[in-house]
Amino acid sequence: MPARLLSPNLPPALRLRKRSPRWKLCSRRLVRLETFRAYPGEAMMSALKDALSRRDYSSFSRITNRIAKAIITGSYRRSANAWKVGEEGEKEGNDRLMKDYFDTGDLTKPYFEVLIVSDDPTPEQVRQSRTELRQLRRPEDPFVYEAVTVPSFEDGILGVVLNADVQAVVIRDNFRFKSQFDAPLLRTYLQQHLSLEPGSMEPKNHGVALARAIRKIRPELDVYLIIDGAVEKMASHLDSKNIRRVFYGIEDLMEIHLALMEG
């Protein structure tokens, strides 16, 4: 094999083609980690996996570079285009993008992420929830946030451990315990330090137990609980001190948004 094929001066797509097996292994590991972060999000990661499966290394390289630039510049925190796949998401140049951020003053607004723990939402439900939360944004809001949705107790723990941008957690009642991933070290930790293991409690108690566990791991986080039962009964629960506010299931989404803004 000529030495020039391994040169760092080669086009990224050609270098990637030579390292395809290693990239496939890395991508599988990255998918697990990116589950617990808002960006790049499901659409962008799906586009990456699709390009890799089709051996379209040029597209894979282009999308990877877009994601890297968005993370380095922080543009995903301010621009909807950073989240879009295809030409629409690539139409703005870096100079125009940064100019818009500074001119609008959005850089003065702190960014954070909200971890939502919900029972096995579909990808479409996750996208719809994120869209609905974005539509609630107001010019007077002091913060900008994006949502990360996970389906289980263990994934909720992983989310607050692996994602430092998470500053609030919204827990919907009645979700499963086990993670979607194989996490033996996490289960050992839960058993040894929190006395928790699969089957040790009923699903209806997972929400309060997760709030208690999060308080022990990251006590600075604001935790909100959405329940289908009586709020008064839950508010009097011994562990409700770990929960900043309890919402009834049918409350307006704007109420949750305002609570997040108040902190």
PyMOL commands that set and color helices and strands:
alter all, ss='L'
color gray80, all
select helices_A, chain A and resi 3-6+12-18+20-34+41-53+57-73+75-77+80-83+87-90+94-104+106-108+123-135+153-162+184-193+203-217+231-235+238-242+253-262
alter helices_A, ss='H'
color red, helices_A
select strands_A, chain A and resi 111-117+144-150+166-172+222-227+245-248
alter strands_A, ss='S'
color yellow, strands_A
deselect
rebuild
show_as cartoon
